[in-house]
Amino acid sequence: MRTLMISAAALALTAGIAAANPGVDQYAASLGVAPGALTQAQLIQLEEALRDNDTVTANFILSQAGTAEVTRSNMGAETVSNDAQLAAAAGVEPGRFTANEMQLLIEAKRDNDDFMVDFILSGKNRAQANPTTTVTPGQAQLAASLGVDASQYTLSELTALYAKTLEDNRS
């Protein structure tokens, strides 16, 4: 049950992200089509038809503009009220946590998982690792081959140092 709810929350979040895709709107604008009038697949077909000077296909695709069921996420009042309801169920203030975090919080409270509740409420789940303090095994191996401390360099810096070493050895 818990896995199903987590999967449903993840699907809902990704659907919202996919629905509000500014890249597709920009793609449509570059083809001279109103944003949301055609699906991404139709935009690709239109671009190919225009590139191949296939006016029959291009005109057919353009005639379909607005008739396809292109849905966009309504990021207005409905989302705010849903988030407010979810926040009330989670016992937190609206807008402080994502929908996914609130769902996880509700489940953790239901399961009496105090560790998970504290983890979400503390914000530690949002903490990002500092790239210079987190050393991967690959970075450690590369740094060891260079004779340097991996924690003092990012992967990019280690790679650049390795390339310079190779270049110096060839000279």
Residue pairs with C-beta under 8 A, 6 or more apart in sequence:
2 107
2 111
5 103
5 107
6 103
6 104
6 107
9 99
9 100
9 103
9 104
10 100
12 99
13 98
13 99
13 100
15 73
16 73
19 71
19 72
19 73
20 72
20 73
20 75
21 40
24 35
24 40
24 43
25 35
25 36
27 40
27 43
28 34
28 35
28 36
28 37
28 38
28 43
29 35
31 43
31 46
31 47
31 50
33 43
33 46
33 62
33 65
34 65
34 66
36 70
36 72
37 65
37 66
37 70
38 46
38 61
38 64
38 65
38 68
38 70
39 68
39 70
42 61
42 64
42 68
45 57
45 61
46 58
46 61
46 62
48 54
49 55
49 57
49 58
49 61
50 58
73 79
80 94
82 99
83 94
83 95
83 99
83 102
84 94
86 99
86 102
86 103
86 106
87 93
87 94
87 95
87 96
87 97
87 102
88 94
89 102
89 106
90 97
90 102
90 103
90 105
90 106
90 109
91 105
91 109
92 102
92 105
92 121
97 105
97 120
101 120
101 125
104 116
104 120
105 116
105 117
105 120
105 121
107 113
108 114
108 116
108 117
108 120
109 117
119 125
131 154
131 155
132 151
132 152
132 153
132 154
133 151
135 143
135 150
135 151
136 155
138 155
139 150
139 153
139 155
139 158
140 150
142 150
142 155
142 158
142 159
142 162
143 149
143 150
143 153
143 158
144 150
145 162
146 158
146 161
146 162
146 165
148 158
148 161
150 158
153 161
